[in-house]
């Protein structure tokens, strides 16, 4: 049964999630034609690694070039501070399938370690749980980890999984963290059987907000017979689950991990925390006409051997 918990709820699609940009300026008329130009302050989190996967930590603003739809942009904001505090939102799948194979139990144990050993006292954290078409705020943002841990302790598995819907609505909440460095951490077995949105629709909404999504795909079912018990869509396969979770992370500038052992969750958490510490925060101003909605973002560094990773666009 669903836990009896006083909390806030996001009812999916109760309100549309819009892009978090500034409104358009008044129309400007020229030679009888009318134009609408919007000025957007865009911020991106950028991770830079060499060919061996080592994080590059000594670049300056002059080492970066940002392109939007292949047009070079002037950088207006730059910050790189390894010790800067983090605002982390955990999005935890608590649907019925997570009760099997100790998936929820082991995920909770790993999260306890994350909060007590890996996060700093200055880092703030919040907890969202999802099942049966609802995303519940179990613990609001706070540097005091006690509420998160208390709510986590009494969380139980129940219901079906609206994974796509949860991914669609959660970044907007995660973006409310007070720190420049923000991230959304999704823990799920990937089974999807209750969403109104498709994976592509979820990505379209999620990437409007500059919050990288890190995904832990834990004990993804490999047996087709097992999947038949839970899936609504006959096209849902283990390969499809992996592809969807990778899509969520790649589109938002995060990373996906696919693991099967409890100790691997801890290792993934350590890698995510390390990566977030090495992020560069970059901002620029975008001038966009109303007819061109999606904008591709590309970041390169002065050293062509380095790989810069950020969200795909907005």
Secondary structure, 3 states (H helix, E strand, C coil): CCCCCCCEEEECCCCCCCCCCCCECCCEEECCEEECEEEEEEEEEEEEECCCCCECCCCCHHHEEEEECCEEECEEEEECCCCCCEEEEEEEECCHHHHHHHHHHHHHHHHHHHHHHHCCCCCEEEEEEEECCEEEEEEEEECCCHHHHHHHHHCCCCCCCCHHHHHHHHHHHHCCCCCCEEEEEEEECCCCCCCCCCHHHHHHHHCCCCCEEEEEEECCCCCHHHHHHHCCCCCCCHHHHHHHHHHHHHHHCCCEEEECCHHHHHHHHHHHHHHHHCCEEEEEEEEEECCCCCCEEEEEECCCCCEEECCCEC
